[in-house]
Structure formats: structure tokens, C-alpha cells
Amino acid sequence: MKKASVSLSVNFLVMMIVGISVLSLGIILVKKMEVQANKWTDDVSKETENQIRDLLDTGDIVVAPINVREVQRGKDIAKFAVGIRNIQSDANNFIIEVESTGVNGCLSNSDWVLLATRWKEGNTIDRHESVFAKIGVKVPKNKKSCKYVFNVRVYSKKAGLWESYGTPLKLYVDAK
């Protein structure tokens, strides 16, 4: 009887150790994927940042210096940077909306868009401050090679209502 209970205890301990190891590896893998997915949203190259600043200094309030990207379907993310300058009288909340559209039989899908949650729910920008937002588009491998178009609109909140802010932009993703 004692041998059976010792054997059961050893088996239980081995299974617990294996279970904890698998759980730990799963958590580490998910963390790495999250960091990798969000890494590009934090970085705006100095060259792109300078281009955005130059455009915002000319009086534009919503700009995207590079609006065409070429990517491999299912592999690459088309990365765009959008600059927004708050010229309103005080700090305000802003959101970015990226809409899919169809041109020449190339119907895009807004599910392909990667955008930080803060730009979907409202991001506060101080008066006369300029900020940069990253927008990513990943075209699934099973979609045809095509030039997909996305409309980008920025909205600011006034008196509790979201109002269009600046000129709408178009982003083009040439998927090969």
C-alpha cells in the first residue's frame, strides 16, 4: 500500500512540474509575440518624424508623408506614420478611423488594420502639440495581389461629439 501511494505522489509531482513548465513556456511565447507586434508602433524613424514635422509646420494638421507601401501578402506589415497637430484652443481627445474601400476590384478589409487602442478610443493631445500615430496593414496570404486602398479620418471631440478633423487621407498597400 505504501509503494502505491509513493508512486502516485511521484507521478503527481512529475505531472505538476511538466504542467508548470508548459504553462511558463506558453506565457513567455505570448509575451514575446506581444512585444514583437507592438514594437513597431513605438518607433517612428527620425527621417519620417522630420518629414511629418515639416508637413505639420506648413500648416497641415493631419499628414502622412508616405502613403504607399509594397508588401508580401501574409508576410509583411505595411507600416505608415500619421502626424496630427492640435490647433484647437485647448487639449482635446482625438481618434483615428481607418476604413476599408474597394478600387478596381481590390476590396480591402478593416480587419487587416493594426492600430493602437488609444487611437480607437481617444488619445489626448495638448494644445499646439504634434503627435505621431502608426498604422499597420497586414494583407492575408489568401487575398489576391492587388493595390488595396484605406481611407484614414481623424476626429476630435467637441461638446461631447466626434467631429471630423483635418483632411482625410488615403493609404495604398501594394500587395504582391
Summary of the structure (lengths in Angstrom):
residues: 176
radius of gyration: 23.3
end to end distance: 68.0
largest distance: 86.0
contacts: 482
relative contact order: 0.19
helix: 35%
strand: 39%
